[in-house]
Amino acid sequence: MTPTAGHTIRVSAQATARALRRAPERLLHPWRRRRAELLVARAAGPVLVLCHGNICRSPYAEAVLRRLLEAKGVVVESAGFIGPGRPSPAAAQRAARQRGHDLSGHRSRLLTPEAARAARLVIVMNQAQRTAFRARSGSSDPVVILGDLDPAPIQTREVLDPVDREALYFMAVYDRIDRCCARLAELLGTARPAEDHAA
């Protein structure tokens, strides 16, 4: 076997392994999407968007949702779990600006008990953040993983963190946030609130 052939086989095997690891997420996505859509449709009131540091994903989603939900009068805020007072990275600002959103004035905010209590719908980027929010807040309001609302076929449930990545990575992440937020805005408040918001 030539070195090139060996390298090709290794790369192919790694790609296959990655695809197999992600297969359960792809298979579960339709069910998770229906469940997330039901939770969003039953929600009423302020929306809180969370990500780890509140500098890339959640501030962009906040900006998108504020524009989409402005006519409905829905309050949208964002926060994170670490590092208050930081600006969005230049790459995030550029990617947002290309989509008509200005993140230049954004400064990261920490999740507070007051913000948790005020929200009636909480949006996170992955399961770990949902668990962390529930542990800190004790809230029973719905907590939805944003990627579960993706109308497109998914590679991973998590909306990946683009921090310190190249511009194209930011564009791909923000494309996904746009899709998910559009679906969220379409659904929000379209059904009567449920008595049980367990996610």
N, C-alpha and C positions, 0 to 999 in steps of 0.2 A: 504494500500500500504506500502510495506517495505521501509526502508530508501535506500537500495540498488536499488530497482526498481525505486524509485523517482529520484535518482541520474542518473540512466541510461536514463530515459526519458528526464531529463534536458540536458544531454550531447547530446543525439540524436537530440533534438530540436535545440540546438545551432549549431550542425553540419549542420542540414537542413537549418537553417537561413543563415549560411555562404555560403552554396552552392547556395541558391537562390540569394543572393547578387552578387555572382560572375557569375551567369548565363548569364547576358547581355554581359559580357566581353567574355565569351566562344562563345556565339552566334555571336558576332561581329568580332571575331578574323579572320575568313576567308576573310571577306571584308577588314578589316584593313591590313591584310597580303598582299593581292593583291595590295592595294594602296601603302604600304611601299615598296614593291618590285619594283613597277613602278618608284617611286621616286629614289630609289637607282640605278636602271638600267640606269636612265637618268643622274645621277650625273657624274661629271668629275672633278678631281683635289683633293686637300688635304681633309682629313677627320679629324674632331674634335670630340672627344668622351667626353661627360660631365656626371658627377654625382655630388651629393651634395658636398662631401668633397674631391674628387679626391684621395682617399687612398685605396679603395677596388675594386669597380666595374670598373670605367673608366680606371684606370691604367692597370688592367688585360685585359680589352677589347683592349686597345691600344697595349699591348704586343702581343696579339693573332692576331690582324689585321696587325700589322707590319710584322709578320712572313708570314701571308697569302698573303699579298699584295706586298711583297718585289720584286717579279719578275715583277710586273706591274709598279714599280717605284712610287707608291702612297705614299705620305707623310701622316703619322698618328700621331696626337698629342692628349693629353688629358688634361683636366682642371676641376676645380670645382668652386663652388660659395662661399666657405668659407675657412679659415685657411690655408694659404700657408706655405710651408716648412716642412710639417709633413711627416714622413715615413709611409709606409703601415704597418698595424698591423702584428704581428708575425703570426697570423692565416692565414692572406691573403698571406703572403710570403710562408708559408708552402704549402698551397693549390696550389698556382701558381707553386711552385717548383716541385710538384708532376706531373704537366702537362708540365714541361720543360721550364717554364718561370721564369726569375729572377726579382723580384720586390725589391730586397734589396737596390738598389741604387735610388729607386724612392723617390721623394719629391713632395708633393702636389703643384699644380700651380693654381693660380686664373685665371678665365676667363678674358681675356683682350680684348679691342676693336680690337687690332691688330690680335689676334688669331681668333676672330669672322670674321673679314674681309678676312683673308687668307683662311678660310675653304670654300669648295664647297659642303660639305655634313656634317651635324651636327647630331650626335647620342646622344640621351638622354635616361634616364632610366624610366622616367614617364612624364605624361602630365604637371605637375607643373613645371618641369625643362624646358620643351619646351616653356611654357608660359614665364618663367623667362628669357630664352635666347632671345626670340623675343623682350621682353620688354627692355632688356639691349642693344641689338645690332641693332635692327631695320632691321636685315638681311632678305632678301627674298629667300635666299638659302634654300634647303630642310632640314627640321628638322624631323628626324625619331625616334620614340620610339623603342629602340632595341628589346623589347619583341614582337613587331608586326611582326618581321621577324621569330619568333619561328616556326619551322616546326612541332613541337609536339603539342598535345592538351594543352591548357593553363589553369591554375587556376586563374591567374591574369595577366593583361597587363603589369604591372610594373615589372621591374627586381628589386627584393627586396634587400634592403641594409643588408648585412651580418655583419656589424660592431658590435662588442661585442657579437657575437653569437658563438655557438659551431662549431667545425670543420666540422661536417656533413652538417651544414647549408651553410658554405662556399663552400663545394663541390657541393651541389645542385645548388647554384647560379652560380658557375663557369661552371658547366655542361651546364646550360642554355645559358650563355654567349658564350660558345664554339659553341653551335648549331646555335645561331643567327649570330655570326660573320662568321661562315662558309658559311651561306647562303648569307650574305652581300658580302663577297669576291667573291663568285660565280657570283653575279649579277652585281657588280660594273663595270660601263663602258660598259655594253653589248648593250646599245641602244643609240641613238643620244640624246644629251641634249634637254630638253624641254624648251620652252619659259616661261612657267608658272610653278613655283616651289611651289605654295601655298600648305601647308600641312593641 
